[in-house]
């Protein structure tokens, strides 16, 4: 274990009050030059978690136990690829820094929601192409798979939306309008896209 990581681990053994609990997790890393594969894998993994990039070698997420576990795993992967990595709990950021991080995360999720909304709108614009219940099975299955993909993508974005980014409701409602073309084939297709909508 790296010296900094050991020091952080030792601090975690001390009793903490709720006021002292970390609010953020920062993953810092350095990968050896050479293959870009580990770098790309790391960036994709951080994107799936909804991380905000601080520098080319650091990213931040809100502190949650499951996120800490996933960031520990990413740090292990970096080390396995010959690099150095640390997962650092952060008690607080300055007001300006926290605002900047939150805004970056919200903007990233808002862009993803907008992409989903546009894809769902495109689906609706192709309405004459979608089969009815009497259409051939292959066409019906293709339509159902497209609807299922929209809902899955939405749920993945919502899972990494840590600060209720704008655009969530509009994306979900547009996808829900697409459900008029459901074919009744997949049991995985939800009746509504966002079951957590207020």
mmCIF file of the C-alpha atoms, coordinates in Angstrom:
data_MODEL
# 
_entry.id   MODEL 
# 
loop_
_atom_site.group_PDB 
_atom_site.id 
_atom_site.type_symbol 
_atom_site.label_atom_id 
_atom_site.label_alt_id 
_atom_site.label_comp_id 
_atom_site.label_asym_id 
_atom_site.label_entity_id 
_atom_site.label_seq_id 
_atom_site.pdbx_PDB_ins_code 
_atom_site.Cartn_x 
_atom_site.Cartn_y 
_atom_site.Cartn_z 
_atom_site.occupancy 
_atom_site.B_iso_or_equiv 
_atom_site.pdbx_formal_charge 
_atom_site.auth_seq_id 
_atom_site.auth_comp_id 
_atom_site.auth_asym_id 
_atom_site.auth_atom_id 
_atom_site.pdbx_PDB_model_num 
ATOM 1   C CA . UNK A 1 1   ? 0.000   0.000   0.000   1.00 0.00 ? 1   UNK A CA 1 
ATOM 2   C CA . UNK A 1 2   ? 1.292   3.456   -0.874  1.00 0.00 ? 2   UNK A CA 1 
ATOM 3   C CA . UNK A 1 3   ? 2.340   5.668   2.099   1.00 0.00 ? 3   UNK A CA 1 
ATOM 4   C CA . UNK A 1 4   ? -0.447  8.205   1.526   1.00 0.00 ? 4   UNK A CA 1 
ATOM 5   C CA . UNK A 1 5   ? -3.038  5.447   1.140   1.00 0.00 ? 5   UNK A CA 1 
ATOM 6   C CA . UNK A 1 6   ? -1.761  3.826   4.364   1.00 0.00 ? 6   UNK A CA 1 
ATOM 7   C CA . UNK A 1 7   ? -2.074  7.141   6.215   1.00 0.00 ? 7   UNK A CA 1 
ATOM 8   C CA . UNK A 1 8   ? -5.623  7.579   4.954   1.00 0.00 ? 8   UNK A CA 1 
ATOM 9   C CA . UNK A 1 9   ? -6.439  4.010   5.961   1.00 0.00 ? 9   UNK A CA 1 
ATOM 10  C CA . UNK A 1 10  ? -5.017  4.611   9.452   1.00 0.00 ? 10  UNK A CA 1 
ATOM 11  C CA . UNK A 1 11  ? -7.174  7.739   9.825   1.00 0.00 ? 11  UNK A CA 1 
ATOM 12  C CA . UNK A 1 12  ? -10.269 5.713   8.975   1.00 0.00 ? 12  UNK A CA 1 
ATOM 13  C CA . UNK A 1 13  ? -9.679  3.659   12.138  1.00 0.00 ? 13  UNK A CA 1 
ATOM 14  C CA . UNK A 1 14  ? -10.268 6.705   14.344  1.00 0.00 ? 14  UNK A CA 1 
ATOM 15  C CA . UNK A 1 15  ? -13.806 7.250   15.649  1.00 0.00 ? 15  UNK A CA 1 
ATOM 16  C CA . UNK A 1 16  ? -15.620 9.877   13.588  1.00 0.00 ? 16  UNK A CA 1 
ATOM 17  C CA . UNK A 1 17  ? -18.576 12.025  14.395  1.00 0.00 ? 17  UNK A CA 1 
ATOM 18  C CA . UNK A 1 18  ? -21.175 12.667  11.706  1.00 0.00 ? 18  UNK A CA 1 
ATOM 19  C CA . UNK A 1 19  ? -19.625 16.111  11.278  1.00 0.00 ? 19  UNK A CA 1 
ATOM 20  C CA . UNK A 1 20  ? -16.257 14.483  10.496  1.00 0.00 ? 20  UNK A CA 1 
ATOM 21  C CA . UNK A 1 21  ? -17.523 12.018  7.902   1.00 0.00 ? 21  UNK A CA 1 
ATOM 22  C CA . UNK A 1 22  ? -16.179 12.515  4.405   1.00 0.00 ? 22  UNK A CA 1 
ATOM 23  C CA . UNK A 1 23  ? -18.470 14.241  1.958   1.00 0.00 ? 23  UNK A CA 1 
ATOM 24  C CA . UNK A 1 24  ? -16.348 13.520  -1.118  1.00 0.00 ? 24  UNK A CA 1 
ATOM 25  C CA . UNK A 1 25  ? -13.984 10.922  -2.510  1.00 0.00 ? 25  UNK A CA 1 
ATOM 26  C CA . UNK A 1 26  ? -11.093 11.875  -4.764  1.00 0.00 ? 26  UNK A CA 1 
ATOM 27  C CA . UNK A 1 27  ? -9.311  9.316   -6.902  1.00 0.00 ? 27  UNK A CA 1 
ATOM 28  C CA . UNK A 1 28  ? -5.845  10.426  -7.960  1.00 0.00 ? 28  UNK A CA 1 
ATOM 29  C CA . UNK A 1 29  ? -3.713  8.343   -10.288 1.00 0.00 ? 29  UNK A CA 1 
ATOM 30  C CA . UNK A 1 30  ? -0.696  8.203   -12.508 1.00 0.00 ? 30  UNK A CA 1 
ATOM 31  C CA . UNK A 1 31  ? -0.429  5.560   -15.209 1.00 0.00 ? 31  UNK A CA 1 
ATOM 32  C CA . UNK A 1 32  ? 2.766   4.694   -17.072 1.00 0.00 ? 32  UNK A CA 1 
ATOM 33  C CA . UNK A 1 33  ? 3.032   5.957   -20.631 1.00 0.00 ? 33  UNK A CA 1 
ATOM 34  C CA . UNK A 1 34  ? 2.474   3.377   -23.304 1.00 0.00 ? 34  UNK A CA 1 
ATOM 35  C CA . UNK A 1 35  ? -0.783  1.602   -23.913 1.00 0.00 ? 35  UNK A CA 1 
ATOM 36  C CA . UNK A 1 36  ? -3.856  3.838   -23.763 1.00 0.00 ? 36  UNK A CA 1 
ATOM 37  C CA . UNK A 1 37  ? -6.135  0.897   -22.878 1.00 0.00 ? 37  UNK A CA 1 
ATOM 38  C CA . UNK A 1 38  ? -5.857  1.260   -19.066 1.00 0.00 ? 38  UNK A CA 1 
ATOM 39  C CA . UNK A 1 39  ? -6.376  5.024   -19.342 1.00 0.00 ? 39  UNK A CA 1 
ATOM 40  C CA . UNK A 1 40  ? -9.491  4.608   -21.522 1.00 0.00 ? 40  UNK A CA 1 
ATOM 41  C CA . UNK A 1 41  ? -10.886 1.920   -19.223 1.00 0.00 ? 41  UNK A CA 1 
ATOM 42  C CA . UNK A 1 42  ? -10.362 4.170   -16.195 1.00 0.00 ? 42  UNK A CA 1 
ATOM 43  C CA . UNK A 1 43  ? -12.055 7.182   -17.842 1.00 0.00 ? 43  UNK A CA 1 
ATOM 44  C CA . UNK A 1 44  ? -15.031 5.075   -18.918 1.00 0.00 ? 44  UNK A CA 1 
ATOM 45  C CA . UNK A 1 45  ? -15.378 3.610   -15.445 1.00 0.00 ? 45  UNK A CA 1 
ATOM 46  C CA . UNK A 1 46  ? -15.271 7.058   -13.841 1.00 0.00 ? 46  UNK A CA 1 
ATOM 47  C CA . UNK A 1 47  ? -17.838 8.329   -16.349 1.00 0.00 ? 47  UNK A CA 1 
ATOM 48  C CA . UNK A 1 48  ? -20.162 5.425   -15.468 1.00 0.00 ? 48  UNK A CA 1 
ATOM 49  C CA . UNK A 1 49  ? -19.913 6.502   -11.818 1.00 0.00 ? 49  UNK A CA 1 
ATOM 50  C CA . UNK A 1 50  ? -20.678 10.139  -12.689 1.00 0.00 ? 50  UNK A CA 1 
ATOM 51  C CA . UNK A 1 51  ? -17.317 11.550  -11.568 1.00 0.00 ? 51  UNK A CA 1 
ATOM 52  C CA . UNK A 1 52  ? -16.250 15.118  -12.149 1.00 0.00 ? 52  UNK A CA 1 
ATOM 53  C CA . UNK A 1 53  ? -12.740 15.482  -13.520 1.00 0.00 ? 53  UNK A CA 1 
ATOM 54  C CA . UNK A 1 54  ? -10.501 17.764  -11.467 1.00 0.00 ? 54  UNK A CA 1 
ATOM 55  C CA . UNK A 1 55  ? -7.279  17.343  -13.470 1.00 0.00 ? 55  UNK A CA 1 
ATOM 56  C CA . UNK A 1 56  ? -6.066  14.769  -16.011 1.00 0.00 ? 56  UNK A CA 1 
ATOM 57  C CA . UNK A 1 57  ? -5.073  12.588  -13.028 1.00 0.00 ? 57  UNK A CA 1 
ATOM 58  C CA . UNK A 1 58  ? -7.840  13.233  -10.495 1.00 0.00 ? 58  UNK A CA 1 
ATOM 59  C CA . UNK A 1 59  ? -11.602 12.835  -10.272 1.00 0.00 ? 59  UNK A CA 1 
ATOM 60  C CA . UNK A 1 60  ? -14.139 13.445  -7.510  1.00 0.00 ? 60  UNK A CA 1 
ATOM 61  C CA . UNK A 1 61  ? -17.447 11.889  -6.462  1.00 0.00 ? 61  UNK A CA 1 
ATOM 62  C CA . UNK A 1 62  ? -19.803 12.317  -3.513  1.00 0.00 ? 62  UNK A CA 1 
ATOM 63  C CA . UNK A 1 63  ? -18.928 9.963   -0.656  1.00 0.00 ? 63  UNK A CA 1 
ATOM 64  C CA . UNK A 1 64  ? -21.076 6.841   -0.640  1.00 0.00 ? 64  UNK A CA 1 
ATOM 65  C CA . UNK A 1 65  ? -19.973 3.412   0.581   1.00 0.00 ? 65  UNK A CA 1 
ATOM 66  C CA . UNK A 1 66  ? -20.611 1.713   -2.754  1.00 0.00 ? 66  UNK A CA 1 
ATOM 67  C CA . UNK A 1 67  ? -18.752 4.454   -4.629  1.00 0.00 ? 67  UNK A CA 1 
ATOM 68  C CA . UNK A 1 68  ? -15.823 4.118   -2.218  1.00 0.00 ? 68  UNK A CA 1 
ATOM 69  C CA . UNK A 1 69  ? -15.697 0.400   -2.946  1.00 0.00 ? 69  UNK A CA 1 
ATOM 70  C CA . UNK A 1 70  ? -15.762 0.998   -6.698  1.00 0.00 ? 70  UNK A CA 1 
ATOM 71  C CA . UNK A 1 71  ? -13.065 3.685   -6.490  1.00 0.00 ? 71  UNK A CA 1 
ATOM 72  C CA . UNK A 1 72  ? -10.896 1.331   -4.394  1.00 0.00 ? 72  UNK A CA 1 
ATOM 73  C CA . UNK A 1 73  ? -11.305 -1.257  -7.134  1.00 0.00 ? 73  UNK A CA 1 
ATOM 74  C CA . UNK A 1 74  ? -10.311 1.316   -9.799  1.00 0.00 ? 74  UNK A CA 1 
ATOM 75  C CA . UNK A 1 75  ? -7.234  2.268   -7.747  1.00 0.00 ? 75  UNK A CA 1 
ATOM 76  C CA . UNK A 1 76  ? -6.298  -1.417  -7.572  1.00 0.00 ? 76  UNK A CA 1 
ATOM 77  C CA . UNK A 1 77  ? -6.682  -1.684  -11.367 1.00 0.00 ? 77  UNK A CA 1 
ATOM 78  C CA . UNK A 1 78  ? -4.389  1.319   -11.867 1.00 0.00 ? 78  UNK A CA 1 
ATOM 79  C CA . UNK A 1 79  ? -1.763  -0.290  -9.622  1.00 0.00 ? 79  UNK A CA 1 
ATOM 80  C CA . UNK A 1 80  ? -2.184  -3.624  -11.429 1.00 0.00 ? 80  UNK A CA 1 
ATOM 81  C CA . UNK A 1 81  ? -1.364  -1.762  -14.655 1.00 0.00 ? 81  UNK A CA 1 
ATOM 82  C CA . UNK A 1 82  ? 1.883   -0.426  -13.188 1.00 0.00 ? 82  UNK A CA 1 
ATOM 83  C CA . UNK A 1 83  ? 0.567   2.936   -12.001 1.00 0.00 ? 83  UNK A CA 1 
ATOM 84  C CA . UNK A 1 84  ? -0.024  4.652   -8.685  1.00 0.00 ? 84  UNK A CA 1 
ATOM 85  C CA . UNK A 1 85  ? -3.445  5.519   -7.306  1.00 0.00 ? 85  UNK A CA 1 
ATOM 86  C CA . UNK A 1 86  ? -4.997  6.825   -4.110  1.00 0.00 ? 86  UNK A CA 1 
ATOM 87  C CA . UNK A 1 87  ? -8.602  7.088   -2.972  1.00 0.00 ? 87  UNK A CA 1 
ATOM 88  C CA . UNK A 1 88  ? -8.738  10.074  -0.656  1.00 0.00 ? 88  UNK A CA 1 
ATOM 89  C CA . UNK A 1 89  ? -11.736 10.949  1.531   1.00 0.00 ? 89  UNK A CA 1 
ATOM 90  C CA . UNK A 1 90  ? -12.387 14.690  1.664   1.00 0.00 ? 90  UNK A CA 1 
ATOM 91  C CA . UNK A 1 91  ? -14.277 16.188  4.593   1.00 0.00 ? 91  UNK A CA 1 
ATOM 92  C CA . UNK A 1 92  ? -15.327 19.331  2.766   1.00 0.00 ? 92  UNK A CA 1 
ATOM 93  C CA . UNK A 1 93  ? -14.616 21.625  -0.137  1.00 0.00 ? 93  UNK A CA 1 
ATOM 94  C CA . UNK A 1 94  ? -14.784 25.380  -0.113  1.00 0.00 ? 94  UNK A CA 1 
ATOM 95  C CA . UNK A 1 95  ? -18.166 26.754  -1.125  1.00 0.00 ? 95  UNK A CA 1 
ATOM 96  C CA . UNK A 1 96  ? -16.755 27.852  -4.495  1.00 0.00 ? 96  UNK A CA 1 
ATOM 97  C CA . UNK A 1 97  ? -15.112 24.465  -5.177  1.00 0.00 ? 97  UNK A CA 1 
ATOM 98  C CA . UNK A 1 98  ? -18.219 22.504  -4.212  1.00 0.00 ? 98  UNK A CA 1 
ATOM 99  C CA . UNK A 1 99  ? -20.380 24.690  -6.439  1.00 0.00 ? 99  UNK A CA 1 
ATOM 100 C CA . UNK A 1 100 ? -17.989 24.155  -9.336  1.00 0.00 ? 100 UNK A CA 1 
ATOM 101 C CA . UNK A 1 101 ? -17.957 20.352  -8.867  1.00 0.00 ? 101 UNK A CA 1 
ATOM 102 C CA . UNK A 1 102 ? -21.755 20.162  -8.540  1.00 0.00 ? 102 UNK A CA 1 
ATOM 103 C CA . UNK A 1 103 ? -22.249 22.332  -11.626 1.00 0.00 ? 103 UNK A CA 1 
ATOM 104 C CA . UNK A 1 104 ? -19.866 20.182  -13.654 1.00 0.00 ? 104 UNK A CA 1 
ATOM 105 C CA . UNK A 1 105 ? -21.661 16.984  -12.606 1.00 0.00 ? 105 UNK A CA 1 
ATOM 106 C CA . UNK A 1 106 ? -25.068 18.504  -13.320 1.00 0.00 ? 106 UNK A CA 1 
ATOM 107 C CA . UNK A 1 107 ? -23.963 19.772  -16.741 1.00 0.00 ? 107 UNK A CA 1 
ATOM 108 C CA . UNK A 1 108 ? -22.594 16.343  -17.662 1.00 0.00 ? 108 UNK A CA 1 
ATOM 109 C CA . UNK A 1 109 ? -25.834 14.600  -16.655 1.00 0.00 ? 109 UNK A CA 1 
ATOM 110 C CA . UNK A 1 110 ? -27.975 17.291  -18.301 1.00 0.00 ? 110 UNK A CA 1 
ATOM 111 C CA . UNK A 1 111 ? -26.148 16.645  -21.587 1.00 0.00 ? 111 UNK A CA 1 
ATOM 112 C CA . UNK A 1 112 ? -26.807 12.912  -21.235 1.00 0.00 ? 112 UNK A CA 1 
ATOM 113 C CA . UNK A 1 113 ? -30.505 13.495  -20.487 1.00 0.00 ? 113 UNK A CA 1 
ATOM 114 C CA . UNK A 1 114 ? -30.742 15.772  -23.522 1.00 0.00 ? 114 UNK A CA 1 
ATOM 115 C CA . UNK A 1 115 ? -29.145 13.117  -25.735 1.00 0.00 ? 115 UNK A CA 1 
ATOM 116 C CA . UNK A 1 116 ? -31.694 10.591  -24.478 1.00 0.00 ? 116 UNK A CA 1 
ATOM 117 C CA . UNK A 1 117 ? -34.563 13.000  -25.044 1.00 0.00 ? 117 UNK A CA 1 
ATOM 118 C CA . UNK A 1 118 ? -33.408 13.603  -28.625 1.00 0.00 ? 118 UNK A CA 1 
ATOM 119 C CA . UNK A 1 119 ? -33.045 9.872   -29.270 1.00 0.00 ? 119 UNK A CA 1 
ATOM 120 C CA . UNK A 1 120 ? -36.561 9.293   -27.938 1.00 0.00 ? 120 UNK A CA 1 
ATOM 121 C CA . UNK A 1 121 ? -37.867 12.149  -30.094 1.00 0.00 ? 121 UNK A CA 1 
ATOM 122 C CA . UNK A 1 122 ? -36.189 10.523  -33.096 1.00 0.00 ? 122 UNK A CA 1 
ATOM 123 C CA . UNK A 1 123 ? -37.975 7.270   -32.223 1.00 0.00 ? 123 UNK A CA 1 
ATOM 124 C CA . UNK A 1 124 ? -41.297 9.136   -32.175 1.00 0.00 ? 124 UNK A CA 1 
ATOM 125 C CA . UNK A 1 125 ? -40.583 10.803  -35.512 1.00 0.00 ? 125 UNK A CA 1 
ATOM 126 C CA . UNK A 1 126 ? -40.143 7.347   -37.012 1.00 0.00 ? 126 UNK A CA 1 
ATOM 127 C CA . UNK A 1 127 ? -43.595 6.316   -35.739 1.00 0.00 ? 127 UNK A CA 1 
ATOM 128 C CA . UNK A 1 128 ? -44.914 5.287   -39.178 1.00 0.00 ? 128 UNK A CA 1 
ATOM 129 C CA . UNK A 1 129 ? -42.076 2.731   -39.396 1.00 0.00 ? 129 UNK A CA 1 
ATOM 130 C CA . UNK A 1 130 ? -42.962 1.008   -36.109 1.00 0.00 ? 130 UNK A CA 1 
ATOM 131 C CA . UNK A 1 131 ? -45.115 -2.111  -36.471 1.00 0.00 ? 131 UNK A CA 1 
ATOM 132 C CA . UNK A 1 132 ? -48.444 -2.661  -34.777 1.00 0.00 ? 132 UNK A CA 1 
ATOM 133 C CA . UNK A 1 133 ? -49.282 -5.868  -32.913 1.00 0.00 ? 133 UNK A CA 1 
ATOM 134 C CA . UNK A 1 134 ? -49.960 -7.600  -36.251 1.00 0.00 ? 134 UNK A CA 1 
ATOM 135 C CA . UNK A 1 135 ? -46.533 -6.771  -37.731 1.00 0.00 ? 135 UNK A CA 1 
ATOM 136 C CA . UNK A 1 136 ? -43.848 -9.345  -38.332 1.00 0.00 ? 136 UNK A CA 1 
ATOM 137 C CA . UNK A 1 137 ? -42.127 -10.587 -35.200 1.00 0.00 ? 137 UNK A CA 1 
ATOM 138 C CA . UNK A 1 138 ? -38.627 -9.400  -36.190 1.00 0.00 ? 138 UNK A CA 1 
ATOM 139 C CA . UNK A 1 139 ? -39.849 -5.798  -36.617 1.00 0.00 ? 139 UNK A CA 1 
ATOM 140 C CA . UNK A 1 140 ? -41.807 -5.932  -33.386 1.00 0.00 ? 140 UNK A CA 1 
ATOM 141 C CA . UNK A 1 141 ? -38.781 -7.321  -31.538 1.00 0.00 ? 141 UNK A CA 1 
ATOM 142 C CA . UNK A 1 142 ? -36.521 -4.601  -32.984 1.00 0.00 ? 142 UNK A CA 1 
ATOM 143 C CA . UNK A 1 143 ? -38.950 -1.904  -31.775 1.00 0.00 ? 143 UNK A CA 1 
ATOM 144 C CA . UNK A 1 144 ? -39.178 -3.471  -28.327 1.00 0.00 ? 144 UNK A CA 1 
ATOM 145 C CA . UNK A 1 145 ? -35.370 -3.686  -28.052 1.00 0.00 ? 145 UNK A CA 1 
ATOM 146 C CA . UNK A 1 146 ? -35.050 -0.013  -28.976 1.00 0.00 ? 146 UNK A CA 1 
ATOM 147 C CA . UNK A 1 147 ? -37.531 0.954   -26.253 1.00 0.00 ? 147 UNK A CA 1 
ATOM 148 C CA . UNK A 1 148 ? -35.751 -1.235  -23.729 1.00 0.00 ? 148 UNK A CA 1 
ATOM 149 C CA . UNK A 1 149 ? -32.396 0.345   -24.660 1.00 0.00 ? 149 UNK A CA 1 
ATOM 150 C CA . UNK A 1 150 ? -33.819 3.849   -24.082 1.00 0.00 ? 150 UNK A CA 1 
ATOM 151 C CA . UNK A 1 151 ? -35.079 2.891   -20.634 1.00 0.00 ? 151 UNK A CA 1 
ATOM 152 C CA . UNK A 1 152 ? -31.819 1.165   -19.674 1.00 0.00 ? 152 UNK A CA 1 
ATOM 153 C CA . UNK A 1 153 ? -29.745 4.153   -20.779 1.00 0.00 ? 153 UNK A CA 1 
ATOM 154 C CA . UNK A 1 154 ? -32.014 6.457   -18.784 1.00 0.00 ? 154 UNK A CA 1 
ATOM 155 C CA . UNK A 1 155 ? -31.635 4.357   -15.624 1.00 0.00 ? 155 UNK A CA 1 
ATOM 156 C CA . UNK A 1 156 ? -27.846 4.333   -15.976 1.00 0.00 ? 156 UNK A CA 1 
ATOM 157 C CA . UNK A 1 157 ? -27.764 8.123   -16.277 1.00 0.00 ? 157 UNK A CA 1 
ATOM 158 C CA . UNK A 1 158 ? -30.160 8.515   -13.354 1.00 0.00 ? 158 UNK A CA 1 
ATOM 159 C CA . UNK A 1 159 ? -27.945 6.241   -11.214 1.00 0.00 ? 159 UNK A CA 1 
ATOM 160 C CA . UNK A 1 160 ? -24.971 8.579   -11.716 1.00 0.00 ? 160 UNK A CA 1 
ATOM 161 C CA . UNK A 1 161 ? -27.046 11.761  -11.364 1.00 0.00 ? 161 UNK A CA 1 
ATOM 162 C CA . UNK A 1 162 ? -25.922 12.665  -7.851  1.00 0.00 ? 162 UNK A CA 1 
ATOM 163 C CA . UNK A 1 163 ? -27.381 16.203  -7.834  1.00 0.00 ? 163 UNK A CA 1 
ATOM 164 C CA . UNK A 1 164 ? -30.716 16.069  -9.716  1.00 0.00 ? 164 UNK A CA 1 
ATOM 165 C CA . UNK A 1 165 ? -29.549 17.539  -12.996 1.00 0.00 ? 165 UNK A CA 1 
ATOM 166 C CA . UNK A 1 166 ? -32.026 19.441  -15.156 1.00 0.00 ? 166 UNK A CA 1 
ATOM 167 C CA . UNK A 1 167 ? -33.543 17.493  -18.024 1.00 0.00 ? 167 UNK A CA 1 
ATOM 168 C CA . UNK A 1 168 ? -34.353 14.276  -16.188 1.00 0.00 ? 168 UNK A CA 1 
ATOM 169 C CA . UNK A 1 169 ? -38.118 14.759  -16.219 1.00 0.00 ? 169 UNK A CA 1 
ATOM 170 C CA . UNK A 1 170 ? -38.217 15.791  -19.895 1.00 0.00 ? 170 UNK A CA 1 
ATOM 171 C CA . UNK A 1 171 ? -36.124 12.785  -20.951 1.00 0.00 ? 171 UNK A CA 1 
ATOM 172 C CA . UNK A 1 172 ? -38.297 10.369  -18.967 1.00 0.00 ? 172 UNK A CA 1 
ATOM 173 C CA . UNK A 1 173 ? -41.538 11.865  -20.297 1.00 0.00 ? 173 UNK A CA 1 
ATOM 174 C CA . UNK A 1 174 ? -40.330 11.698  -23.902 1.00 0.00 ? 174 UNK A CA 1 
ATOM 175 C CA . UNK A 1 175 ? -39.313 8.057   -23.468 1.00 0.00 ? 175 UNK A CA 1 
ATOM 176 C CA . UNK A 1 176 ? -42.694 7.345   -21.858 1.00 0.00 ? 176 UNK A CA 1 
ATOM 177 C CA . UNK A 1 177 ? -44.420 8.738   -24.961 1.00 0.00 ? 177 UNK A CA 1 
ATOM 178 C CA . UNK A 1 178 ? -42.466 6.156   -26.973 1.00 0.00 ? 178 UNK A CA 1 
ATOM 179 C CA . UNK A 1 179 ? -44.014 3.369   -24.878 1.00 0.00 ? 179 UNK A CA 1 
ATOM 180 C CA . UNK A 1 180 ? -47.224 3.705   -26.927 1.00 0.00 ? 180 UNK A CA 1 
ATOM 181 C CA . UNK A 1 181 ? -45.323 1.549   -29.442 1.00 0.00 ? 181 UNK A CA 1 
ATOM 182 C CA . UNK A 1 182 ? -44.488 -1.245  -26.994 1.00 0.00 ? 182 UNK A CA 1 
ATOM 183 C CA . UNK A 1 183 ? -45.029 -4.670  -28.475 1.00 0.00 ? 183 UNK A CA 1 
ATOM 184 C CA . UNK A 1 184 ? -45.682 -6.720  -25.332 1.00 0.00 ? 184 UNK A CA 1 
ATOM 185 C CA . UNK A 1 185 ? -42.690 -8.995  -25.958 1.00 0.00 ? 185 UNK A CA 1 
ATOM 186 C CA . UNK A 1 186 ? -40.262 -8.044  -23.185 1.00 0.00 ? 186 UNK A CA 1 
ATOM 187 C CA . UNK A 1 187 ? -41.160 -8.313  -19.506 1.00 0.00 ? 187 UNK A CA 1 
ATOM 188 C CA . UNK A 1 188 ? -38.141 -6.089  -18.756 1.00 0.00 ? 188 UNK A CA 1 
ATOM 189 C CA . UNK A 1 189 ? -39.722 -3.023  -20.324 1.00 0.00 ? 189 UNK A CA 1 
ATOM 190 C CA . UNK A 1 190 ? -41.121 -0.824  -17.568 1.00 0.00 ? 190 UNK A CA 1 
ATOM 191 C CA . UNK A 1 191 ? -44.545 0.795   -17.659 1.00 0.00 ? 191 UNK A CA 1 
ATOM 192 C CA . UNK A 1 192 ? -42.908 4.120   -16.821 1.00 0.00 ? 192 UNK A CA 1 
ATOM 193 C CA . UNK A 1 193 ? -39.320 5.128   -17.366 1.00 0.00 ? 193 UNK A CA 1 
ATOM 194 C CA . UNK A 1 194 ? -38.643 7.016   -14.143 1.00 0.00 ? 194 UNK A CA 1 
ATOM 195 C CA . UNK A 1 195 ? -40.309 5.303   -11.212 1.00 0.00 ? 195 UNK A CA 1 
ATOM 196 C CA . UNK A 1 196 ? -38.730 7.894   -8.880  1.00 0.00 ? 196 UNK A CA 1 
ATOM 197 C CA . UNK A 1 197 ? -40.241 10.949  -10.530 1.00 0.00 ? 197 UNK A CA 1 
ATOM 198 C CA . UNK A 1 198 ? -41.870 13.352  -8.055  1.00 0.00 ? 198 UNK A CA 1 
# 
